[in-house]
Amino acid sequence: MKSFGNKKLTLLFLFLLPLAAINSSEVEFHLFPNEFSLGEHAKLEVRAHGDKIFRTIQTNIKQNGVRIRFSGSGTETQIINFKVSKSQILNFYVDTESEGTFHLPEISVEYGNKIYKSPPIQFKVSKKSRNSQNQFFNPFPFEDFETPTEGSPEVVFHTNKSIFYKGEPIVGYFVLYYNGYRQPFLERDPNQSISFPYFLSETLRQVSVQIEPEVQRNNTLKKTLVYDKEIYGLTPIKSGRFKIGKTKFISGDSLRFNSLQETVDTTPATVTVLNLPTSQPETFTGAIGNFQLNLTNFPKEVHRGETVYFEITIEGEGGHEGIKPSDDSKTKYQLISQTRNKTFRKLESGEYGFYSVVRFLYGHQVADEEKLQLGPYQFTYFSLKDSQYKTLSLQFPNLPILSEKKKEPKEKLDHTTNSKAPSIFILVFLAVFGTLSYLGYRKYRLNLQANEFVDMVQNFGKKRNVFLVDYLEKKGITEENIQLLSNLIERGDKETPKKTFLSLSKFEKTKVLKLTKQLKTKE
């Protein structure tokens, strides 16, 4: 467990696993681990569910060779099966002066003007280490830990849903089930990819998952460890029954001196992806969730010959993969650009899930000198809550079209005061020379900028995914800019970095060059 002290509020995702019981008492006492070596300490966590006043009555207790010391307090927002509740936590350290089997001394806390006392939890303290009698033949002695209990370590891929619709995003994560490790070590084998057949995958940032510390698995009580370095957002693109999350992990005991690490094949999750109901509306493009449709930046009037620009925003609960622009062949306006953003956050319902914002910028060339009425904009999505298709319609306001703007009259030339105008040949020559010089300078400058981007990509080496994100976060790059660079690097793996840079818009190029200079100064 992490110390909560003065740190930020931590999101705690508790997914219900088989036979994992949840205590419903207002105040709970948890001691972990229940077996440790002399010289180490265990942690006593006292958790209260609610907003009442919560405080410790004793801060330092020593009884029967057991010492308890108060180490700090904090709060947590718990998301239990995506239902939100608040917890307050008091943390204590527990250690002993000798080895043996002990019972936790009684400690009292106050919650809502009521006194709660800890139960006599039993725990065991073993010797720190024991060296071999013959140091000459055994110069690297092993620590004398108890042999692991029955059952090998197992890594399982879990999802928050096992049956869901095609296009519906879910959350996936890996869990280590073990016995015998004092401090488990778990890392994914970097030489192995993860199998997500027919799924779009992305790594969720600033998201952690925690489950019950011990669960019954295959009729055996096992401890658990969530691999929180990689929590995945997964979106199915095909219906059927699939096994997802197959890869390899490396596990071991980080407290066991000279311990051997072992490679563990993961047990994939079996999921069923359903097709959406038939009789889909013509305007349905695959969006699943609960969305809103808005019109922004629509002009009040326009002159003949000008271009009308306006923005359509679609946002709400769900993934953005199925949100697509309207068909240009059926409308008077054309798509200019689009932006997409998807986050995993607290929703209006109080639950946690995906929230997407998609913006489409459209344009229309005005040619008629009359009021222009654009046809309604329609967007259809499948509502998981109501299990049916819903269509949103947006009416455009009337747009008055004014006459073409008059050009300002040119100033009359005073032939009496002006000297003789230069010849047309000289003016044409100067214009052509200036244009070619300007184009050459732009090409030269663009080439220099592209080379700066290529140098930055080369400096990243083979850093990708979470490794690249961790590197950029340490350099002080914001989350939005990290996402931009990650997308560009992924494109750079399929095409040359120079080609990737040259395909960017002017705004994106400017943004990337600023990040390039920022990273160069931090080096």
VENQUI-V113995 format. One line per field, one symbol per residue. phi: phi as a letter, one per 40 degrees, with the letter a starting at -180 (. if undefined). A space follows every 50 residues. Layout:
BEGIN
phi: ???
END
This chain:
BEGIN
phi: .ccbebcccbcbcbccbdgccbccccbbbbbaccaaccgcbbbbbbbbbh bccbaccbbabbafgbbbbcbibabbccbcfgbcabbbbbbbcbabcach bbbcccbbbbbggbcbbcccccabbbccaacccbcccbcbcccccccccc hccbbbcbbcbbbaccgccbbbabbcbaagccbcbaaccccbcbcbcgbc baccbfbbbbbdcbbcbfgbcbcbaccccbbbbbbcbachbbbbgcabbb bibccccfcccbcbccccccbbbcccdcfcccccbhcbiabbbbbbfccc aaccgcbcbabbbbaichcccccbcccccbbcbbccaabbabbbaccccg cbacbbbbbbbbaaccbccacbbccccbbbbcccccfacbbbbbccccbc bccccccccccccccccccccccccccccccccccccccccccccccccc ccccccccccgbcafccccccccccgcccccccccccccccccbacdccc ccccccccccccccccccccccc
END
